[in-house]
Amino acid sequence: MVGSNRRWAREKQFLRAYRFIAGVDEVGRGALAGPVVAAAVILPADFDHPELADSKCLTPEKREKLYEIITREAISWAVARIESEIIDEIGILKASLHAMAEALKELKPQPQLALIDGRFTTPWVGLQKAIIDGDALCRSIAAASIVAKVTRDAIMAEAARKFPQYAFEKHKGYATKQHLEALKTYGPCPLHRRSFRPVSETERPEEVGALRRGSFRLVFSP
């Protein structure tokens, strides 16, 4: 699982100058329900795995396998989640960036450089660089995408046990036909993001303000 791989040349240029580089990614930004989850991962300099890739390109089975390897062999890793209520209050972009920053704060040692998937940097105070399509170009971002995805999928599987009518275990809160039909039938539950139009359009007037979720919540992993 160690070795060199030309796929990750974008990250290797930074390894010449920095020892502790964190990859950061989030999952759940486009979902209608559930938290946005971010992960930050610092990998050993020689870490690689032939199946390591952006989590969206992997089967659930491969993600689970790589999650175990990454969390076992990483120098440091952490996850953070921000719930739907806060997403509704501050917007999904700010929520996503804040979750990334909170995951970064929990890393020990603190990274010398953070590589952020996407167009934007985070509120974290350290040196960071935004990289578009970073999960396909940087191994640490790919690793973070896997950790975040497996973590969020587990959260939504647990949510499905509490709210079985929405089948969260199947679509993980995204806007599938099955999910939208359940919203029309049952209306939103406390996990839904009421600022998202497909949810607000199905909210009954008597429910507005009645279902309040827990406030800002973070879950970190060592």
C-alpha positions in Angstrom: 0.0 0.0 0.0 3.1 2.2 0.0 5.0 3.4 -3.0 4.9 6.1 -5.6 2.1 7.0 -7.9 2.1 9.6 -10.6 -1.5 10.3 -10.1 -0.6 12.3 -7.0 2.0 14.6 -8.5 0.0 17.7 -7.6 0.5 16.9 -3.9 4.0 15.7 -4.2 5.3 19.1 -5.2 4.2 20.4 -1.7 5.9 17.4 0.0 9.2 18.8 -1.0 8.6 21.8 1.4 6.2 20.5 4.0 6.2 17.4 6.1 2.6 17.5 7.5 0.1 18.2 4.7 -3.6 17.7 5.4 -6.1 16.9 2.7 -9.6 18.3 3.4 -12.9 17.4 1.8 -16.6 17.5 2.6 -19.6 15.4 1.9 -23.3 16.2 1.9 -23.3 19.7 0.5 -26.0 19.0 -2.0 -28.2 16.8 0.2 -31.7 17.8 1.3 -31.3 16.3 4.7 -28.7 15.4 7.3 -25.4 17.1 8.2 -22.6 18.3 6.1 -19.5 16.2 7.1 -15.9 17.2 6.6 -12.7 15.2 7.1 -9.1 16.2 7.4 -6.3 13.7 6.9 -2.5 13.8 7.2 -0.9 10.8 5.5 2.6 9.5 5.8 4.9 10.7 3.0 5.1 7.2 1.5 1.5 6.3 1.8 -0.3 5.1 -1.3 -2.8 2.4 -2.2 -3.7 1.2 -5.8 -7.4 1.7 -5.1 -7.2 5.1 -3.5 -9.4 7.6 -5.4 -12.1 10.1 -5.0 -14.9 8.5 -2.9 -17.4 9.1 -5.7 -15.5 6.7 -7.9 -15.5 3.9 -5.4 -18.1 1.2 -4.4 -19.3 1.3 -0.8 -17.3 -1.9 -0.2 -14.0 -0.3 -1.4 -14.7 2.8 0.6 -15.1 0.8 3.7 -11.9 -1.1 3.1 -10.0 2.1 2.4 -11.5 3.9 5.4 -10.1 1.2 7.7 -6.6 1.5 6.0 -6.6 5.3 6.0 -7.7 5.7 9.6 -5.3 3.1 10.8 -2.2 4.4 9.0 -2.8 8.2 8.9 -0.5 10.4 11.0 -3.7 12.2 12.1 -7.3 12.4 11.0 -10.5 14.1 12.2 -14.1 14.6 11.1 -16.6 17.4 11.9 -20.3 17.7 11.2 -22.6 20.6 11.1 -26.3 19.9 11.4 -29.2 21.0 9.2 -30.4 23.8 11.5 -27.0 25.6 11.3 -27.0 25.0 7.5 -30.3 26.8 7.3 -29.0 29.7 9.4 -25.7 30.4 7.7 -26.0 28.7 4.3 -24.4 25.5 3.0 -21.2 27.1 1.7 -20.3 28.7 5.0 -21.4 25.5 6.9 -19.2 23.4 4.6 -16.1 25.6 5.0 -16.6 25.9 8.8 -16.9 22.1 9.1 -13.6 21.8 7.2 -11.9 24.3 9.5 -13.1 22.5 12.6 -11.8 19.2 11.3 -8.4 20.9 10.7 -8.3 22.3 14.2 -8.5 18.8 15.7 -5.5 17.4 13.9 -2.5 16.6 16.0 0.1 17.6 14.9 -1.4 20.6 13.2 -0.7 20.6 9.5 1.9 22.9 8.0 -0.3 23.1 4.9 -3.9 22.2 4.2 -5.1 21.3 0.7 -8.8 22.1 0.4 -11.0 20.4 -2.3 -12.8 23.1 -4.3 -12.6 26.8 -5.0 -12.5 28.2 -1.5 -10.2 28.2 1.5 -11.6 27.8 5.0 -11.7 29.9 8.2 -8.8 27.8 9.6 -5.9 30.1 10.5 -3.1 28.0 9.0 -1.6 28.0 5.5 -4.0 26.5 3.0 -4.6 26.2 -0.7 -7.8 25.5 -2.6 -7.5 22.9 -5.4 -10.3 22.3 -7.9 -10.9 18.6 -8.4 -8.4 18.1 -5.5 -9.9 14.7 -4.7 -8.7 13.4 -8.1 -5.3 15.2 -7.9 -4.2 14.9 -4.3 -4.0 11.6 -2.3 -4.7 13.3 1.1 -7.8 14.9 -0.3 -8.9 11.6 -1.8 -8.4 10.0 1.6 -10.4 12.8 3.3 -13.2 12.3 0.8 -13.4 8.6 1.7 -13.3 9.3 5.5 -16.0 11.9 5.2 -18.2 9.8 2.9 -18.1 6.7 5.1 -18.8 8.7 8.2 -21.8 10.5 6.7 -23.2 7.3 5.2 -23.2 5.8 8.7 -24.9 8.9 10.1 -27.7 8.6 7.5 -28.0 4.9 8.0 -28.7 5.6 11.7 -31.1 8.4 10.7 -33.0 5.8 8.6 -33.7 3.8 11.8 -35.2 6.8 13.4 -37.1 8.0 10.4 -37.7 4.9 8.2 -40.4 6.5 6.0 -37.7 8.5 4.1 -35.3 5.6 3.3 -32.2 7.6 4.2 -30.1 4.5 4.1 -30.7 4.3 0.3 -30.2 7.9 -0.9 -28.4 9.4 2.1 -30.6 12.5 2.0 -30.1 13.5 -1.6 -32.9 14.5 -4.0 -33.8 11.2 -5.5 -37.3 10.4 -6.8 -38.0 8.2 -3.8 -36.9 10.9 -1.4 -39.0 13.6 -3.0 -42.0 11.4 -3.0 -41.5 10.7 0.7 -41.3 14.5 1.3 -44.6 15.0 -0.5 -46.2 12.3 1.5 -44.8 12.9 5.0 -43.5 16.4 4.9 -40.0 17.2 6.3 -38.5 15.7 9.4 -36.1 17.4 11.9 -33.2 16.4 9.7 -34.3 18.2 6.6 -32.8 21.5 5.5 -35.7 23.8 5.4 -33.8 26.5 3.4 -33.6 24.1 0.5 -36.5 24.7 -1.9 -37.5 21.0 -2.5 -38.0 20.8 1.3 -39.6 24.2 1.9 -42.1 23.5 -0.9 -43.4 20.5 1.0 -43.4 22.0 4.5 -46.9 22.4 5.9 -47.7 25.9 7.4 -48.4 24.5 10.9 -45.0 22.8 10.9 -43.0 26.0 10.3 -40.9 26.6 13.4 -42.3 23.6 15.2 -39.6 21.1 14.4 -36.3 22.4 15.7 -33.2 20.4 15.5 -30.2 20.4 17.9 -27.8 23.3 17.7 -24.3 23.3 16.3 -22.8 19.9 16.7 -19.4 18.6 16.0 -18.1 15.0 16.2 -14.4 14.4 16.1 -12.4 11.2 15.7 -8.8 10.7 16.9 
